[in-house]
């Protein structure tokens, strides 16, 4: 690695470290200098001008510092060399073990999800929302996650990953979003607006620039997302309510772990919407041509309080006397009764019998359009 390239990468890393830790740039560079065994960054620059370049051991120490701080996709080691030489991206799922028991760790929209056999630990991105551990009731007395020590280790891993994710977000955002100026002005990470007082749409809190920057733009009171943080309380303009200034004492910290034991087995809840969906799907399966398929889609399906079904067909789209065999079979499996009737309704297309000659919707549409074209006002009557 060329000396000038080494210095360039070290500057880049110190800048990202300062953003991730939300500290001034000179502090980030001094920390990197200390890791390289210099007293401060100026000594690094002097040594560089004299021909110095970092050793592999020194680069490895800087790399390890970033592995502990940043998410894996920003700090993973490359098989071919150091992180400083080449960045690689992590796989979507990280695997590990706690006391011999395997777990998977993923991040979705800033939230950390840690899963094992019969349990799921969720750490929200917002720093003042409680982590929640869900344990399957059916293995409640067998799962190792019931033990306090296991829970503590799992939570420690998930919280560290959450902090890494927050550091990665901070390092990607513009500097002014996480570091207020002397007047306390900060920049919104999404719309770019700069103000020193901000307002939460959810709880009507008035938040200082330093408070909102420290919480990475989640409301320090109610944990609302950055999308709900605005430069003015426009929703209060026509009301008697005023925004409430948020004191530092009111800022919520990360609550303790919430443990929720529940039966996670899937259960079928047969409501009218789901019954209608299954019955209509079966009616489409019973259709033998395009006209009957339209009849299946156009049929009126009513589900009564006891879940019994009443189907009303249009007599021009569904043949009288034709039993919907598949729909009746589905109803029998669900343990419900089906009543049928036929009536005349206003149809969306003329000549419903045209669809009896094809099963293809494309072909039916072509035939229908041709029939309509024959009815044009400018077409001569033969």
NORHU-V604199 format. One record per run of one state. SS is the DSSP state (2 for helix, 1 for strand, 0 for the rest). FROM is the first residue (numbers start at 1). TO is the last residue. If there is no record, write none. Layout:
BEGIN
[[SS;FROM;TO] [SS;FROM;TO]]
END
This chain:
BEGIN
[[0;1;2] [2;3;21] [0;22;24] [2;25;35] [0;36;40] [2;41;49] [0;50;55] [2;56;69] [0;70;71] [2;72;75] [0;76;77] [1;78;78] [0;79;80] [1;81;81] [0;82;93] [1;94;98] [0;99;100] [1;101;108] [0;109;110] [1;111;116] [0;117;118] [1;119;123] [0;124;131] [1;132;136] [2;137;139] [0;140;143] [2;144;146] [0;147;147] [2;148;172] [0;173;174] [2;175;178] [0;179;185] [1;186;187] [0;188;193] [1;194;195] [0;196;196] [1;197;200] [0;201;204] [1;205;208] [2;209;214] [0;215;225] [2;226;228] [1;229;230] [0;231;233] [2;234;236] [0;237;243] [1;244;245] [0;246;247] [2;248;250] [0;251;257] [1;258;262] [0;263;271] [2;272;286] [0;287;289] [2;290;298] [0;299;299] [1;300;303] [0;304;308] [1;309;314] [0;315;324] [2;325;334] [0;335;337] [1;338;343] [0;344;351] [2;352;357] [0;358;360] [2;361;373] [0;374;382]]
END
